[in-house]
Amino acid sequence: MGVDLARPLRRNQRAGRPVPVSPFAPAKRKRFSRNALIGIGLWAALWAGYYAFPVNLFDPRFPANTIDLIQGLRAYVPIMGAWVALILILVRFRHVKSWIGGALGWVMFYAIVGLASSVFVSIDVSDATYFGCMYLSIVIVLLAIVLVPNPLSDLRHVLTFTWIVGVVLTLGLLGVIPGLGRGALSGYEAPRGLIGAHQATGEILGMASRNTGFARYAAISGIVALARVWEGNRLVRLFWAVIFGASFYSLLIANGRTEVASFVASAFLVMFVQKARRTFFLIGGAAAAVLLGIEGFYGWFFLYLTRTGRLDVTMTGRTRTWEEGWKLFLRSPWWGFGFQADRFYLEGQHMHNAFLHALVQSGVLGGGALILALLAVWWLTIKYFLIRQPRDKSLVPPEIPGVLLFVTFSSFTESTFAYYSAAWLLSAPIFAYVLALDHHMRRSSAKLEGEREFRRRAARRSFRGSESPQGIGVGPPAAAEGTGH
């Protein structure tokens, strides 16, 4: 029986022969794998330690109450999760080489150098080492998830879980703001009326609420909702439309200026990535821009961003902090001063710049590796999401470049990926997903090339057989077909 060379081939394990795949075969349903469930559990453990501090355990009055007990205990849940991830890495160690030499390994190198500086250089060894271990926990968990033959779908589930966390945080904060007191929302006059802005007042279960953090949750939730509101049935689209509306309103009242500007840029990228709707988005966006200009929106938006109608060249004092941070970096340029160095050496100030923050914490060696990792992830994102999209569009969900752009853009005025933070927890799986997508595309290309080469060899053997003196139409022996690839 001849082989149809026009169809893709797969191997019949029992017969040892390549047989054509039926184009009418039903598609397999994607289910949660064991690795996906483990990944979600480990990522939940990382989130469990958010906004928890080890100092609670060393307080003589600990535990003062139930909330104090919970806050103290959960401070070490991410490190316990990393310990479980380390065991998985040892079990899956044969796959480590293909990952540790790339961008994920560079992020790990940043964490290791920063952790070493925390132990040997920092003036507050205990706190610096703790936060270094927390950051390293994120990288270890990601490495444990990707050390399987095909981690792409598993990482997609982890990302979905991450988006759910962002949505829950956004809606949760939006719901509790009225209970934070009269100072939770303050207003200022604008051409279109009074604008409310969420202020950092009050506590929720022992955790303080900040408008910039609230804005980050809202912006990322809004980006994800904007990407997904165009897909699925009416009920699904309605759900994401409601999430987008709530997220946009939350972003508006949070009034995080960097987050608002980053969200606008990310929203444009999300729409641009969707090639099937790109023309519609461009025409609709141009028409909306003209109408907004006629209504005087841009003047109002400028006042909303600046809050005073004037540009602040110091960026709310950030430029002065950057000057002090740069001087601090020059004191130890190679390996930095360890994690949380800005808090320890700059009198409690926050660096508010992820790139400078990384250099201060881990020096040129570690900070440079982290920046290179970010550049590598961006190159692969541009390659697969913008330039050469795969035929299977489910592999390139548009929210991924949108969220990545938001985090990168906001990193110029916030520390985001430089330390253990909500922004890094919300975006770190993107690093692993993009790298896993590259692995998947390379393997697929190699497999396709292998199939093409097999077909070429089979065609040559068939041609030689047809010209043989034994007769026309005699194909290659069955054994040769079975072992030709």
LOVEXVEX-212766 format. One record per residue (C-alpha): x, y, z; chain. Coordinates in steps of 0.05 Angstrom, whole numbers. Example, Ala and Ser with C-alpha at 12.3 -4.5 7.8 and 13.67 -1.06 7.14 Angstrom:
# residues 2
@u = 246	v = -90	w = 156	unit = A;
@u = 273	v = -21	w = 143	unit = A;
# end
This chain:
# residues 485
@u = 0	v = 0	w = 0	unit = A;
@u = 29	v = 67	w = -20	unit = A;
@u = 39	v = 128	w = 24	unit = A;
@u = 1	v = 192	w = 9	unit = A;
@u = 58	v = 243	w = 11	unit = A;
@u = 9	v = 302	w = 11	unit = A;
@u = -13	v = 287	w = 82	unit = A;
@u = 26	v = 296	w = 147	unit = A;
@u = 53	v = 232	w = 175	unit = A;
@u = 51	v = 201	w = 244	unit = A;
@u = 79	v = 134	w = 267	unit = A;
@u = 37	v = 73	w = 281	unit = A;
@u = 72	v = 46	w = 343	unit = A;
@u = 49	v = -27	w = 334	unit = A;
@u = 62	v = -33	w = 259	unit = A;
@u = 124	v = 11	w = 258	unit = A;
@u = 98	v = 44	w = 194	unit = A;
@u = 84	v = 118	w = 181	unit = A;
@u = 10	v = 127	w = 167	unit = A;
@u = -28	v = 190	w = 146	unit = A;
@u = -66	v = 229	w = 199	unit = A;
@u = -139	v = 234	w = 183	unit = A;
@u = -160	v = 307	w = 172	unit = A;
@u = -228	v = 289	w = 201	unit = A;
@u = -200	v = 264	w = 267	unit = A;
@u = -233	v = 299	w = 326	unit = A;
@u = -190	v = 349	w = 363	unit = A;
@u = -168	v = 329	w = 432	unit = A;
@u = -197	v = 369	w = 489	unit = A;
@u = -146	v = 407	w = 530	unit = A;
@u = -150	v = 386	w = 603	unit = A;
@u = -112	v = 406	w = 664	unit = A;
@u = -49	v = 365	w = 669	unit = A;
@u = -17	v = 346	w = 735	unit = A;
@u = 38	v = 396	w = 721	unit = A;
@u = -13	v = 452	w = 709	unit = A;
@u = -47	v = 437	w = 776	unit = A;
@u = 21	v = 436	w = 811	unit = A;
@u = 40	v = 501	w = 777	unit = A;
@u = -24	v = 536	w = 799	unit = A;
@u = -15	v = 511	w = 870	unit = A;
@u = 57	v = 535	w = 873	unit = A;
@u = 37	v = 603	w = 844	unit = A;
@u = -18	v = 608	w = 896	unit = A;
@u = 36	v = 596	w = 949	unit = A;
@u = 76	v = 654	w = 920	unit = A;
@u = 15	v = 700	w = 924	unit = A;
@u = 2	v = 677	w = 996	unit = A;
@u = 64	v = 715	w = 1019	unit = A;
@u = 46	v = 780	w = 986	unit = A;
@u = 49	v = 839	w = 1033	unit = A;
@u = 72	v = 796	w = 1092	unit = A;
@u = 135	v = 811	w = 1132	unit = A;
@u = 178	v = 765	w = 1175	unit = A;
@u = 185	v = 818	w = 1229	unit = A;
@u = 117	v = 797	w = 1256	unit = A;
@u = 146	v = 730	w = 1280	unit = A;
@u = 201	v = 764	w = 1320	unit = A;
@u = 156	v = 813	w = 1356	unit = A;
@u = 152	v = 794	w = 1430	unit = A;
@u = 77	v = 806	w = 1427	unit = A;
@u = 67	v = 758	w = 1369	unit = A;
@u = 13	v = 738	w = 1357	unit = A;
@u = -26	v = 797	w = 1380	unit = A;
@u = -90	v = 772	w = 1346	unit = A;
@u = -114	v = 724	w = 1293	unit = A;
@u = -96	v = 770	w = 1235	unit = A;
@u = -27	v = 780	w = 1264	unit = A;
@u = -18	v = 704	w = 1267	unit = A;
@u = -39	v = 695	w = 1195	unit = A;
@u = 5	v = 751	w = 1171	unit = A;
@u = 65	v = 723	w = 1206	unit = A;
@u = 56	v = 652	w = 1183	unit = A;
@u = 42	v = 667	w = 1110	unit = A;
@u = 107	v = 707	w = 1104	unit = A;
@u = 143	v = 641	w = 1094	unit = A;
@u = 93	v = 605	w = 1049	unit = A;
@u = 128	v = 626	w = 984	unit = A;
@u = 194	v = 598	w = 1010	unit = A;
@u = 160	v = 533	w = 1027	unit = A;
@u = 131	v = 531	w = 957	unit = A;
@u = 201	v = 542	w = 928	unit = A;
@u = 225	v = 483	w = 970	unit = A;
@u = 172	v = 439	w = 937	unit = A;
@u = 193	v = 467	w = 869	unit = A;
@u = 265	v = 450	w = 883	unit = A;
@u = 246	v = 377	w = 894	unit = A;
@u = 210	v = 378	w = 827	unit = A;
@u = 271	v = 408	w = 793	unit = A;
@u = 314	v = 351	w = 820	unit = A;
@u = 264	v = 300	w = 793	unit = A;
@u = 262	v = 335	w = 725	unit = A;
@u = 335	v = 353	w = 724	unit = A;
@u = 348	v = 324	w = 654	unit = A;
@u = 310	v = 383	w = 623	unit = A;
@u = 348	v = 437	w = 661	unit = A;
@u = 402	v = 450	w = 609	unit = A;
@u = 354	v = 474	w = 556	unit = A;
@u = 326	v = 528	w = 603	unit = A;
@u = 380	v = 550	w = 650	unit = A;
@u = 424	v = 579	w = 595	unit = A;
@u = 369	v = 626	w = 569	unit = A;
@u = 331	v = 686	w = 595	unit = A;
@u = 301	v = 647	w = 654	unit = A;
@u = 371	v = 629	w = 676	unit = A;
@u = 391	v = 702	w = 671	unit = A;
@u = 335	v = 723	w = 717	unit = A;
@u = 358	v = 669	w = 766	unit = A;
@u = 429	v = 695	w = 762	unit = A;
@u = 403	v = 764	w = 780	unit = A;
@u = 368	v = 735	w = 841	unit = A;
@u = 429	v = 695	w = 862	unit = A;
@u = 477	v = 754	w = 857	unit = A;
@u = 428	v = 798	w = 894	unit = A;
@u = 420	v = 745	w = 948	unit = A;
@u = 495	v = 739	w = 956	unit = A;
@u = 500	v = 815	w = 963	unit = A;
@u = 444	v = 812	w = 1014	unit = A;
@u = 485	v = 763	w = 1056	unit = A;
@u = 554	v = 794	w = 1049	unit = A;
@u = 544	v = 868	w = 1035	unit = A;
@u = 476	v = 892	w = 1061	unit = A;
@u = 472	v = 930	w = 1126	unit = A;
@u = 407	v = 892	w = 1143	unit = A;
@u = 425	v = 820	w = 1127	unit = A;
@u = 362	v = 787	w = 1155	unit = A;
@u = 311	v = 829	w = 1117	unit = A;
@u = 352	v = 833	w = 1053	unit = A;
@u = 363	v = 757	w = 1053	unit = A;
@u = 290	v = 744	w = 1065	unit = A;
@u = 267	v = 787	w = 1006	unit = A;
@u = 322	v = 757	w = 964	unit = A;
@u = 296	v = 688	w = 979	unit = A;
@u = 225	v = 711	w = 963	unit = A;
@u = 247	v = 736	w = 895	unit = A;
@u = 287	v = 673	w = 881	unit = A;
@u = 225	v = 632	w = 899	unit = A;
@u = 188	v = 661	w = 839	unit = A;
@u = 244	v = 640	w = 791	unit = A;
@u = 250	v = 570	w = 822	unit = A;
@u = 175	v = 558	w = 815	unit = A;
@u = 176	v = 580	w = 742	unit = A;
@u = 235	v = 534	w = 728	unit = A;
@u = 199	v = 475	w = 760	unit = A;
@u = 137	v = 487	w = 717	unit = A;
@u = 175	v = 490	w = 650	unit = A;
@u = 217	v = 427	w = 661	unit = A;
@u = 168	v = 382	w = 624	unit = A;
@u = 167	v = 363	w = 550	unit = A;
@u = 112	v = 413	w = 532	unit = A;
@u = 97	v = 465	w = 586	unit = A;
@u = 61	v = 515	w = 542	unit = A;
@u = -10	v = 496	w = 560	unit = A;
@u = 8	v = 489	w = 633	unit = A;
@u = 36	v = 560	w = 634	unit = A;
@u = -27	v = 584	w = 600	unit = A;
@u = -67	v = 557	w = 659	unit = A;
@u = -19	v = 591	w = 708	unit = A;
@u = -29	v = 656	w = 670	unit = A;
@u = -104	v = 649	w = 673	unit = A;
@u = -99	v = 638	w = 748	unit = A;
@u = -56	v = 700	w = 752	unit = A;
@u = -108	v = 741	w = 714	unit = A;
@u = -161	v = 716	w = 762	unit = A;
@u = -120	v = 740	w = 821	unit = A;
@u = -113	v = 808	w = 789	unit = A;
@u = -188	v = 813	w = 776	unit = A;
@u = -204	v = 791	w = 848	unit = A;
@u = -156	v = 843	w = 876	unit = A;
@u = -186	v = 897	w = 832	unit = A;
@u = -258	v = 882	w = 849	unit = A;
@u = -241	v = 869	w = 922	unit = A;
@u = -208	v = 937	w = 931	unit = A;
@u = -263	v = 971	w = 892	unit = A;
@u = -313	v = 941	w = 939	unit = A;
@u = -278	v = 959	w = 1004	unit = A;
@u = -259	v = 1030	w = 987	unit = A;
@u = -324	v = 1058	w = 1015	unit = A;
@u = -308	v = 1025	w = 1081	unit = A;
@u = -239	v = 1055	w = 1087	unit = A;
@u = -265	v = 1121	w = 1113	unit = A;
@u = -279	v = 1190	w = 1087	unit = A;
@u = -206	v = 1200	w = 1067	unit = A;
@u = -204	v = 1141	w = 1020	unit = A;
@u = -229	v = 1183	w = 962	unit = A;
@u = -209	v = 1255	w = 954	unit = A;
@u = -231	v = 1300	w = 897	unit = A;
@u = -205	v = 1358	w = 856	unit = A;
@u = -240	v = 1403	w = 806	unit = A;
@u = -234	v = 1388	w = 732	unit = A;
@u = -269	v = 1417	w = 671	unit = A;
@u = -318	v = 1358	w = 671	unit = A;
@u = -332	v = 1360	w = 745	unit = A;
@u = -304	v = 1332	w = 808	unit = A;
@u = -256	v = 1273	w = 799	unit = A;
@u = -246	v = 1225	w = 857	unit = A;
@u = -177	v = 1195	w = 869	unit = A;
@u = -164	v = 1137	w = 915	unit = A;
@u = -115	v = 1155	w = 970	unit = A;
@u = -70	v = 1110	w = 1012	unit = A;
@u = -110	v = 1110	w = 1075	unit = A;
@u = -136	v = 1054	w = 1119	unit = A;
@u = -119	v = 980	w = 1123	unit = A;
@u = -151	v = 917	w = 1097	unit = A;
@u = -138	v = 854	w = 1139	unit = A;
@u = -74	v = 885	w = 1165	unit = A;
@u = -50	v = 909	w = 1096	unit = A;
@u = -47	v = 981	w = 1073	unit = A;
@u = -80	v = 1003	w = 1009	unit = A;
@u = -42	v = 1047	w = 959	unit = A;
@u = -70	v = 1080	w = 898	unit = A;
@u = -12	v = 1059	w = 853	unit = A;
@u = -19	v = 986	w = 873	unit = A;
@u = -94	v = 990	w = 862	unit = A;
@u = -81	v = 1022	w = 794	unit = A;
@u = -34	v = 965	w = 773	unit = A;
@u = -85	v = 912	w = 790	unit = A;
@u = -139	v = 950	w = 753	unit = A;
@u = -96	v = 964	w = 691	unit = A;
@u = -74	v = 891	w = 683	unit = A;
@u = -145	v = 866	w = 693	unit = A;
@u = -170	v = 916	w = 642	unit = A;
@u = -117	v = 896	w = 591	unit = A;
@u = -136	v = 822	w = 598	unit = A;
@u = -211	v = 838	w = 594	unit = A;
@u = -200	v = 881	w = 532	unit = A;
@u = -163	v = 824	w = 498	unit = A;
@u = -217	v = 772	w = 515	unit = A;
@u = -280	v = 812	w = 505	unit = A;
@u = -279	v = 798	w = 431	unit = A;
@u = -280	v = 722	w = 437	unit = A;
@u = -329	v = 669	w = 460	unit = A;
@u = -405	v = 669	w = 463	unit = A;
@u = -448	v = 727	w = 485	unit = A;
@u = -447	v = 709	w = 558	unit = A;
@u = -371	v = 704	w = 559	unit = A;
@u = -363	v = 771	w = 523	unit = A;
@u = -413	v = 803	w = 571	unit = A;
@u = -373	v = 777	w = 630	unit = A;
@u = -308	v = 806	w = 603	unit = A;
@u = -342	v = 871	w = 585	unit = A;
@u = -365	v = 878	w = 658	unit = A;
@u = -295	v = 863	w = 682	unit = A;
@u = -267	v = 915	w = 634	unit = A;
@u = -316	v = 968	w = 657	unit = A;
@u = -301	v = 955	w = 730	unit = A;
@u = -226	v = 955	w = 718	unit = A;
@u = -228	v = 1019	w = 677	unit = A;
@u = -269	v = 1054	w = 731	unit = A;
@u = -220	v = 1029	w = 784	unit = A;
@u = -161	v = 1054	w = 743	unit = A;
@u = -195	v = 1121	w = 736	unit = A;
@u = -207	v = 1132	w = 810	unit = A;
@u = -138	v = 1104	w = 829	unit = A;
@u = -107	v = 1159	w = 787	unit = A;
@u = -38	v = 1126	w = 782	unit = A;
@u = -10	v = 1170	w = 728	unit = A;
@u = 43	v = 1121	w = 704	unit = A;
@u = -8	v = 1065	w = 705	unit = A;
@u = -58	v = 1105	w = 664	unit = A;
@u = -8	v = 1124	w = 611	unit = A;
@u = 19	v = 1052	w = 608	unit = A;
@u = -52	v = 1025	w = 602	unit = A;
@u = -67	v = 1070	w = 542	unit = A;
@u = -4	v = 1046	w = 506	unit = A;
@u = -19	v = 973	w = 524	unit = A;
@u = -91	v = 978	w = 500	unit = A;
@u = -67	v = 1000	w = 432	unit = A;
@u = -18	v = 942	w = 428	unit = A;
@u = -72	v = 892	w = 448	unit = A;
@u = -115	v = 916	w = 390	unit = A;
@u = -56	v = 918	w = 341	unit = A;
@u = -36	v = 846	w = 356	unit = A;
@u = -104	v = 820	w = 334	unit = A;
@u = -92	v = 819	w = 259	unit = A;
@u = -162	v = 797	w = 241	unit = A;
@u = -192	v = 860	w = 272	unit = A;
@u = -134	v = 908	w = 262	unit = A;
@u = -167	v = 948	w = 206	unit = A;
@u = -231	v = 955	w = 245	unit = A;
@u = -192	v = 978	w = 307	unit = A;
@u = -150	v = 1029	w = 267	unit = A;
@u = -211	v = 1060	w = 233	unit = A;
@u = -252	v = 1060	w = 297	unit = A;
@u = -194	v = 1088	w = 337	unit = A;
@u = -181	v = 1145	w = 288	unit = A;
@u = -255	v = 1164	w = 288	unit = A;
@u = -257	v = 1161	w = 364	unit = A;
@u = -194	v = 1204	w = 369	unit = A;
@u = -226	v = 1259	w = 326	unit = A;
@u = -291	v = 1258	w = 366	unit = A;
@u = -253	v = 1261	w = 433	unit = A;
@u = -214	v = 1321	w = 407	unit = A;
@u = -278	v = 1357	w = 388	unit = A;
@u = -305	v = 1345	w = 458	unit = A;
@u = -243	v = 1373	w = 491	unit = A;
@u = -222	v = 1307	w = 521	unit = A;
@u = -147	v = 1316	w = 514	unit = A;
@u = -145	v = 1379	w = 555	unit = A;
@u = -184	v = 1345	w = 610	unit = A;
@u = -140	v = 1283	w = 606	unit = A;
@u = -77	v = 1326	w = 612	unit = A;
@u = -106	v = 1358	w = 675	unit = A;
@u = -125	v = 1289	w = 701	unit = A;
@u = -54	v = 1262	w = 692	unit = A;
@u = -18	v = 1323	w = 720	unit = A;
@u = -70	v = 1338	w = 774	unit = A;
@u = -49	v = 1411	w = 771	unit = A;
@u = -47	v = 1427	w = 697	unit = A;
@u = 29	v = 1434	w = 700	unit = A;
@u = 83	v = 1383	w = 685	unit = A;
@u = 124	v = 1363	w = 745	unit = A;
@u = 195	v = 1355	w = 719	unit = A;
@u = 216	v = 1320	w = 783	unit = A;
@u = 161	v = 1268	w = 773	unit = A;
@u = 137	v = 1275	w = 845	unit = A;
@u = 208	v = 1276	w = 871	unit = A;
@u = 230	v = 1213	w = 834	unit = A;
@u = 287	v = 1246	w = 797	unit = A;
@u = 320	v = 1266	w = 863	unit = A;
@u = 314	v = 1194	w = 887	unit = A;
@u = 345	v = 1170	w = 822	unit = A;
@u = 404	v = 1216	w = 832	unit = A;
@u = 415	v = 1187	w = 902	unit = A;
@u = 405	v = 1117	w = 876	unit = A;
@u = 457	v = 1127	w = 821	unit = A;
@u = 507	v = 1151	w = 872	unit = A;
@u = 492	v = 1089	w = 914	unit = A;
@u = 501	v = 1044	w = 853	unit = A;
@u = 570	v = 1074	w = 839	unit = A;
@u = 592	v = 1054	w = 910	unit = A;
@u = 585	v = 980	w = 892	unit = A;
@u = 575	v = 976	w = 816	unit = A;
@u = 591	v = 902	w = 805	unit = A;
@u = 546	v = 865	w = 854	unit = A;
@u = 504	v = 919	w = 888	unit = A;
@u = 479	v = 922	w = 959	unit = A;
@u = 427	v = 866	w = 961	unit = A;
@u = 352	v = 867	w = 960	unit = A;
@u = 314	v = 925	w = 991	unit = A;
@u = 378	v = 967	w = 986	unit = A;
@u = 339	v = 1030	w = 971	unit = A;
@u = 300	v = 1024	w = 1036	unit = A;
@u = 363	v = 1011	w = 1077	unit = A;
@u = 411	v = 1061	w = 1046	unit = A;
@u = 364	v = 1117	w = 1023	unit = A;
@u = 328	v = 1129	w = 1088	unit = A;
@u = 267	v = 1087	w = 1070	unit = A;
@u = 257	v = 1117	w = 1001	unit = A;
@u = 231	v = 1073	w = 944	unit = A;
@u = 273	v = 1074	w = 881	unit = A;
@u = 214	v = 1080	w = 833	unit = A;
@u = 253	v = 1054	w = 773	unit = A;
@u = 260	v = 979	w = 761	unit = A;
@u = 324	v = 985	w = 719	unit = A;
@u = 362	v = 1027	w = 769	unit = A;
@u = 332	v = 987	w = 826	unit = A;
@u = 360	v = 923	w = 795	unit = A;
@u = 429	v = 953	w = 788	unit = A;
@u = 430	v = 978	w = 860	unit = A;
@u = 408	v = 911	w = 887	unit = A;
@u = 450	v = 864	w = 843	unit = A;
@u = 501	v = 909	w = 808	unit = A;
@u = 522	v = 905	w = 735	unit = A;
@u = 530	v = 829	w = 740	unit = A;
@u = 460	v = 812	w = 764	unit = A;
@u = 422	v = 874	w = 741	unit = A;
@u = 452	v = 870	w = 672	unit = A;
@u = 430	v = 797	w = 667	unit = A;
@u = 359	v = 816	w = 686	unit = A;
@u = 356	v = 872	w = 634	unit = A;
@u = 384	v = 824	w = 581	unit = A;
@u = 330	v = 774	w = 600	unit = A;
@u = 276	v = 828	w = 591	unit = A;
@u = 305	v = 846	w = 522	unit = A;
@u = 306	v = 773	w = 502	unit = A;
@u = 233	v = 763	w = 522	unit = A;
@u = 214	v = 826	w = 485	unit = A;
@u = 249	v = 803	w = 422	unit = A;
@u = 212	v = 736	w = 423	unit = A;
@u = 147	v = 772	w = 438	unit = A;
@u = 156	v = 817	w = 377	unit = A;
@u = 176	v = 758	w = 335	unit = A;
@u = 117	v = 713	w = 350	unit = A;
@u = 62	v = 762	w = 368	unit = A;
@u = 75	v = 817	w = 316	unit = A;
@u = 121	v = 794	w = 260	unit = A;
@u = 111	v = 719	w = 250	unit = A;
@u = 48	v = 695	w = 286	unit = A;
@u = 37	v = 620	w = 287	unit = A;
@u = -23	v = 592	w = 250	unit = A;
@u = -53	v = 570	w = 316	unit = A;
@u = -74	v = 638	w = 344	unit = A;
@u = -91	v = 607	w = 411	unit = A;
@u = -15	v = 604	w = 423	unit = A;
@u = -10	v = 680	w = 420	unit = A;
@u = -64	v = 710	w = 466	unit = A;
@u = -61	v = 786	w = 456	unit = A;
@u = -63	v = 802	w = 530	unit = A;
@u = 8	v = 776	w = 538	unit = A;
@u = 44	v = 831	w = 498	unit = A;
@u = -5	v = 881	w = 528	unit = A;
@u = 12	v = 864	w = 600	unit = A;
@u = 86	v = 858	w = 583	unit = A;
@u = 85	v = 928	w = 553	unit = A;
@u = 47	v = 955	w = 613	unit = A;
@u = 98	v = 927	w = 662	unit = A;
@u = 158	v = 950	w = 620	unit = A;
@u = 130	v = 1020	w = 610	unit = A;
@u = 113	v = 1029	w = 683	unit = A;
@u = 181	v = 1003	w = 703	unit = A;
@u = 211	v = 1071	w = 687	unit = A;
@u = 174	v = 1102	w = 747	unit = A;
@u = 160	v = 1040	w = 789	unit = A;
@u = 204	v = 982	w = 811	unit = A;
@u = 157	v = 927	w = 784	unit = A;
@u = 201	v = 867	w = 764	unit = A;
@u = 263	v = 886	w = 804	unit = A;
@u = 237	v = 858	w = 870	unit = A;
@u = 184	v = 813	w = 900	unit = A;
@u = 120	v = 852	w = 884	unit = A;
@u = 49	v = 844	w = 858	unit = A;
@u = 71	v = 872	w = 790	unit = A;
@u = 124	v = 818	w = 784	unit = A;
@u = 77	v = 763	w = 808	unit = A;
@u = 26	v = 785	w = 755	unit = A;
@u = 77	v = 787	w = 699	unit = A;
@u = 131	v = 735	w = 714	unit = A;
@u = 93	v = 677	w = 682	unit = A;
@u = 95	v = 717	w = 617	unit = A;
@u = 171	v = 709	w = 616	unit = A;
@u = 164	v = 633	w = 621	unit = A;
@u = 107	v = 630	w = 571	unit = A;
@u = 143	v = 669	w = 517	unit = A;
@u = 205	v = 626	w = 526	unit = A;
@u = 163	v = 562	w = 524	unit = A;
@u = 129	v = 588	w = 461	unit = A;
@u = 198	v = 596	w = 429	unit = A;
@u = 216	v = 525	w = 449	unit = A;
@u = 150	v = 500	w = 421	unit = A;
@u = 159	v = 536	w = 355	unit = A;
@u = 230	v = 511	w = 347	unit = A;
@u = 209	v = 439	w = 360	unit = A;
@u = 150	v = 445	w = 312	unit = A;
@u = 196	v = 473	w = 258	unit = A;
@u = 246	v = 417	w = 269	unit = A;
@u = 191	v = 365	w = 267	unit = A;
@u = 161	v = 395	w = 204	unit = A;
@u = 229	v = 396	w = 171	unit = A;
@u = 239	v = 323	w = 191	unit = A;
@u = 173	v = 304	w = 160	unit = A;
@u = 190	v = 341	w = 96	unit = A;
@u = 257	v = 305	w = 92	unit = A;
@u = 223	v = 238	w = 103	unit = A;
@u = 174	v = 252	w = 47	unit = A;
@u = 231	v = 273	w = 1	unit = A;
@u = 268	v = 208	w = 16	unit = A;
@u = 205	v = 167	w = 6	unit = A;
@u = 191	v = 202	w = -60	unit = A;
@u = 263	v = 188	w = -84	unit = A;
@u = 257	v = 115	w = -65	unit = A;
@u = 190	v = 110	w = -99	unit = A;
@u = 219	v = 143	w = -162	unit = A;
@u = 278	v = 95	w = -163	unit = A;
@u = 231	v = 36	w = -153	unit = A;
@u = 187	v = 57	w = -212	unit = A;
@u = 248	v = 59	w = -257	unit = A;
@u = 275	v = -9	w = -234	unit = A;
@u = 277	v = -67	w = -285	unit = A;
@u = 232	v = -109	w = -240	unit = A;
@u = 173	v = -67	w = -263	unit = A;
@u = 136	v = -1	w = -258	unit = A;
@u = 100	v = 18	w = -195	unit = A;
@u = 142	v = -23	w = -146	unit = A;
@u = 151	v = 19	w = -84	unit = A;
@u = 204	v = 15	w = -31	unit = A;
@u = 204	v = -45	w = 17	unit = A;
@u = 160	v = -40	w = 78	unit = A;
@u = 219	v = -45	w = 125	unit = A;
@u = 253	v = 14	w = 92	unit = A;
@u = 189	v = 55	w = 99	unit = A;
@u = 185	v = 40	w = 173	unit = A;
@u = 256	v = 60	w = 188	unit = A;
@u = 267	v = 116	w = 138	unit = A;
@u = 258	v = 173	w = 189	unit = A;
# end
